[in-house]
Amino acid sequence: MASRKQHLEHLSKVPLFAGLSKKALEKVARSGDEVTMTAGSLVVDQGQTGREAFVILDGTVTLKRNGRKVATLGPGDVLGELSLLDHGPRTATAVCDTDCTMFVLEQRHFIGIIDEAPGLAIKLLASLAGRIRDLDRKYYG
């Protein structure tokens, strides 16, 4: 388990949290938990209800949709972020390729952080908009 200082340093390098004030970043750090998962562990399962997002601090994770690989994520990447906005079904299955350390943030805590750091919501929405644009280009040119 990382020290609080290392934890803040990890989080400050994640694009979603970059640029947050130290106070806001500390609130984020207090609001989530760091977890370690072994290679082969199921992080999320497509179709299951989501209630949290995962920030990869160390390791790699493969995302599959309908059994087909769609991405490999690594340190700094976020998965499950739609669950910070709703409790809808997971859109993909995520499995650890390697041993992973992740920061887990639940929706109820995320909502509390937004009150203090509205810039975080804007970054999350921009990230989601980017993914929608990528999908649009991929399927419609």
C-alpha positions as a Python dict, from the first residue, in 0.01 Angstrom:
ca = {
    (1, 'M'): (0, 0, 0),
    (2, 'A'): (135, 339, -101),
    (3, 'S'): (191, 616, 149),
    (4, 'R'): (-53, 910, 142),
    (5, 'K'): (211, 1122, -35),
    (6, 'Q'): (269, 852, -301),
    (7, 'H'): (-104, 810, -337),
    (8, 'L'): (-152, 1182, -404),
    (9, 'E'): (140, 1177, -647),
    (10, 'H'): (-15, 884, -839),
    (11, 'L'): (-353, 1056, -857),
    (12, 'S'): (-208, 1391, -964),
    (13, 'K'): (-63, 1222, -1274),
    (14, 'V'): (-399, 1080, -1383),
    (15, 'P'): (-539, 1303, -1660),
    (16, 'L'): (-886, 1299, -1501),
    (17, 'F'): (-744, 1450, -1180),
    (18, 'A'): (-461, 1663, -1326),
    (19, 'G'): (-497, 2030, -1247),
    (20, 'L'): (-710, 1981, -937),
    (21, 'S'): (-611, 2186, -635),
    (22, 'K'): (-420, 2003, -362),
    (23, 'K'): (-728, 2031, -140),
    (24, 'A'): (-954, 1877, -405),
    (25, 'L'): (-700, 1605, -482),
    (26, 'E'): (-679, 1519, -111),
    (27, 'K'): (-1058, 1492, -103),
    (28, 'V'): (-1045, 1255, -400),
    (29, 'A'): (-779, 1046, -224),
    (30, 'R'): (-986, 1028, 95),
    (31, 'S'): (-1299, 937, -101),
    (32, 'G'): (-1164, 625, -266),
    (33, 'D'): (-972, 311, -187),
    (34, 'E'): (-658, 164, -333),
    (35, 'V'): (-695, -204, -421),
    (36, 'T'): (-458, -464, -558),
    (37, 'M'): (-582, -730, -799),
    (38, 'T'): (-388, -1026, -935),
    (39, 'A'): (-343, -1110, -1303),
    (40, 'G'): (-657, -1274, -1439),
    (41, 'S'): (-890, -1100, -1192),
    (42, 'L'): (-1226, -980, -1321),
    (43, 'V'): (-1257, -608, -1257),
    (44, 'V'): (-1603, -554, -1409),
    (45, 'D'): (-1837, -777, -1606),
    (46, 'Q'): (-2033, -653, -1908),
    (47, 'G'): (-2402, -618, -1830),
    (48, 'Q'): (-2363, -600, -1452),
    (49, 'T'): (-2477, -286, -1271),
    (50, 'G'): (-2193, -42, -1211),
    (51, 'R'): (-2147, 167, -898),
    (52, 'E'): (-1781, 268, -917),
    (53, 'A'): (-1496, 363, -1146),
    (54, 'F'): (-1139, 236, -1140),
    (55, 'V'): (-822, 435, -1202),
    (56, 'I'): (-530, 214, -1299),
    (57, 'L'): (-225, 312, -1099),
    (58, 'D'): (-8, 17, -1199),
    (59, 'G'): (-53, -277, -1437),
    (60, 'T'): (-261, -339, -1749),
    (61, 'V'): (-623, -433, -1807),
    (62, 'T'): (-791, -571, -2119),
    (63, 'L'): (-1140, -450, -2209),
    (64, 'K'): (-1370, -680, -2407),
    (65, 'R'): (-1712, -604, -2543),
    (66, 'N'): (-1927, -901, -2644),
    (67, 'G'): (-1616, -1119, -2612),
    (68, 'R'): (-1410, -905, -2853),
    (69, 'K'): (-1104, -713, -2734),
    (70, 'V'): (-1157, -339, -2769),
    (71, 'A'): (-870, -190, -2568),
    (72, 'T'): (-578, -241, -2335),
    (73, 'L'): (-557, 14, -2054),
    (74, 'G'): (-262, 105, -1835),
    (75, 'P'): (-150, 347, -1565),
    (76, 'G'): (-351, 668, -1565),
    (77, 'D'): (-643, 519, -1757),
    (78, 'V'): (-991, 510, -1608),
    (79, 'L'): (-1250, 239, -1658),
    (80, 'G'): (-1611, 226, -1548),
    (81, 'E'): (-1648, 604, -1542),
    (82, 'L'): (-2003, 588, -1681),
    (83, 'S'): (-2096, 445, -1342),
    (84, 'L'): (-2002, 775, -1185),
    (85, 'L'): (-2294, 926, -1374),
    (86, 'D'): (-2552, 645, -1353),
    (87, 'H'): (-2607, 294, -1224),
    (88, 'G'): (-2648, 148, -1573),
    (89, 'P'): (-2505, -180, -1693),
    (90, 'R'): (-2134, -213, -1762),
    (91, 'T'): (-2060, -172, -2132),
    (92, 'A'): (-1756, -402, -2131),
    (93, 'T'): (-1577, -670, -1934),
    (94, 'A'): (-1239, -576, -1783),
    (95, 'V'): (-979, -833, -1679),
    (96, 'C'): (-634, -769, -1529),
    (97, 'D'): (-355, -877, -1767),
    (98, 'T'): (-97, -828, -1492),
    (99, 'D'): (-110, -770, -1119),
    (100, 'C'): (-276, -428, -1088),
    (101, 'T'): (-306, -152, -835),
    (102, 'M'): (-618, 56, -879),
    (103, 'F'): (-790, 347, -714),
    (104, 'V'): (-1162, 277, -674),
    (105, 'L'): (-1407, 567, -655),
    (106, 'E'): (-1776, 505, -584),
    (107, 'Q'): (-2048, 721, -737),
    (108, 'R'): (-2176, 852, -404),
    (109, 'H'): (-1829, 978, -315),
    (110, 'F'): (-1776, 1123, -663),
    (111, 'I'): (-2092, 1333, -629),
    (112, 'G'): (-1958, 1477, -303),
    (113, 'I'): (-1626, 1568, -467),
    (114, 'I'): (-1803, 1748, -751),
    (115, 'D'): (-1941, 2002, -504),
    (116, 'E'): (-1584, 2105, -416),
    (117, 'A'): (-1416, 2043, -753),
    (118, 'P'): (-1660, 2104, -1040),
    (119, 'G'): (-1365, 2090, -1281),
    (120, 'L'): (-1355, 1715, -1225),
    (121, 'A'): (-1705, 1678, -1374),
    (122, 'I'): (-1601, 1882, -1676),
    (123, 'K'): (-1297, 1657, -1732),
    (124, 'L'): (-1509, 1344, -1700),
    (125, 'L'): (-1764, 1477, -1949),
    (126, 'A'): (-1486, 1581, -2190),
    (127, 'S'): (-1337, 1231, -2167),
    (128, 'L'): (-1674, 1073, -2242),
    (129, 'A'): (-1737, 1316, -2529),
    (130, 'G'): (-1400, 1218, -2677),
    (131, 'R'): (-1496, 853, -2667),
    (132, 'I'): (-1828, 927, -2838),
    (133, 'R'): (-1646, 1120, -3112),
    (134, 'D'): (-1401, 832, -3160),
    (135, 'L'): (-1686, 585, -3192),
    (136, 'D'): (-1866, 815, -3433),
    (137, 'R'): (-1556, 840, -3655),
    (138, 'K'): (-1502, 465, -3636),
    (139, 'Y'): (-1854, 375, -3743),
    (140, 'Y'): (-1961, 667, -3960),
    (141, 'G'): (-1635, 801, -4098),
}
